[in-house]
Amino acid sequence: MALLLLALLVVQYFAAKASLNIFVATLERFLPRTIIFGIISLLFFPGTVIHEGAHAITALCLFLPVKSIHLIPEWDNKTIKLGHVVYEKRGLWRSIIVGLAPLPFGLLSLWFILHWNWPVWITGYLMFVITSTMFSSKSDLVDVIYTIPLALVVFLVWFFFPAVFTAPISFLLAQKGFVETMSSYITATCYYVGYAIGIHLAIIIICRVFGGFFFRL
């Protein structure tokens, strides 16, 4: 199930980017950009707050001063940018951690949402916007390329000394209820990520059909 969730998250990443861009492009045929910004801001606001909040909170925890937080969409190279955080960079590794923060924060948010007894449509909506915005942008990942040597070292350690990784994993698996809890969480998350992917695909199809019809007119 963990591999299935990973695969779904990859599909969700590309589906979210494609649907958002085509949705905005379709709206541009009928509405001014300011109104489009308002629609996108309201629709994805919970996910944007979690995404940018993850950057800001992580930066503050790492003693990196946060200069500004923007939650209003902006155009960035013909694509829409939902928000961004400006903070003072001090050191490569801290910048990498801040850049990658939205994904664990997003997954943690999904965990809490799945444990709240809310109506299905509210849960589904929140899961949709969070899974659509919890991925790091290109600007967030600009420093990640420097982690390739570290990844190589981790792989070599795992290959030659597997006990370094298997020991803590075995400890967690031995804890009472851990496997059942994680299995339940992963299963539920797979369901809602799949639900979000379905919505994105529906948006892409509807916009393509509607946009093509309008263009012919």
Salt bridges, closest charged atoms under 4 A:
GLU28 OE2 - ARG33 NH2 3.34
GLU74 OE1 - HIS84 ND1 3.97
GLU88 OE2 - ARG90 NE 2.94
ASP140 OD2 - HIS51 NE2 3.50
ASP140 OD2 - HIS55 NE2 3.13
ASP143 OD2 - LYS89 NZ 3.70
